[in-house]
Amino acid sequence: MPRPVSAEGLRYRVDPRTWTEIRRLVVAEWDSRCAVCRTSLMTHTEIGKGVRLFVFSVWRFDNAASVANLDALVPLCPACHPVASYRGWPRTPDDVDQVIAHLIRVNRVTDAQARSLIEDARDIYRDRCQRLWTVDLGPWPNLVDAVGGRWLPGRAPAAPDGSDLLPKRSLPREHVSANAC
C-alpha cells in the first residue's frame, strides 16, 4: 500500500477498542483461518508464542482517478502478512528468502517468477507513492457504527451508505491470493 494511503486506512481512523472488535469480527468471519493459505490459527506452529492473525486491508486502486478503494478486510497468518505488505520489508537476506519461499509455496510459482512478482510489486508501489490518493472506505464505516465504535477526532469519513456490515467477505480465493501473496 503506498505511503499516502497507509495512514488513511480504517485501523488508523478508529480507537484501539473499536479496531480490536473489528479484528475479532473479521477473524471470526473467516473461521480463524488465513485468507490466503487457509492456515488455521490453531494449527500454526507458533501458537502459544503470542502469534495471531493480522487483519489486512485489501485495496483496489483506480490509477486513472487516483482513488484507493478499501475492498476487504481479511485475516493473514504471520507467514502471509509480510508477503502481502512487502514494501521495504524484509530487511535481511534471510527475511527475503522466507518471503520468497512462502510466495512460491502459496502461489505455486518458480523462484524466478516469485522474484519477478516482487520486482513488479516494488515498481507499482514506487509509482503509487508519487501520487496523491483519494481514499474511499466504501461501506466499511457501517461496521464501525455497528460495533459502537469511535472514530478518532477528525478521522471520520462521510456518512455510511447503509451497506452490509461485513462487505465482500467472500472474495474469491484467487483475488485474495493474487493481491496478497
JOFENTA-V136436 format. One line per field, one symbol per residue. ss: DSSP state (@ for helix, = for strand, . for the rest). phi: phi as a letter, one per 20 degrees, with the letter a starting at -180 (. if undefined). Layout:
BEGIN
ss: ???
phi: ???
END
This chain:
BEGIN
ss: ..@@@@...@@@.=.@@@@@@@@@@@@@@...=......=@@@..........=========....==========.@@@@@@@........@@@@@@@@@@@@@@@...@@@@@@@@@@@@@@@@@@@....===.@@@@@@@@@....=.....................@@@@@@@@.
phi: .fgfdgfdfggeddfgffffffggfffffellcffeemfegfdffefndnfbfeddeedddeffeldddfebdcecffeegfffdfjdeeddgfffffffffgfffeldegfffffffffffffggfffededeedelefgffgffemfdefgmdfefgfenfgfdflgefggfffffedd
END
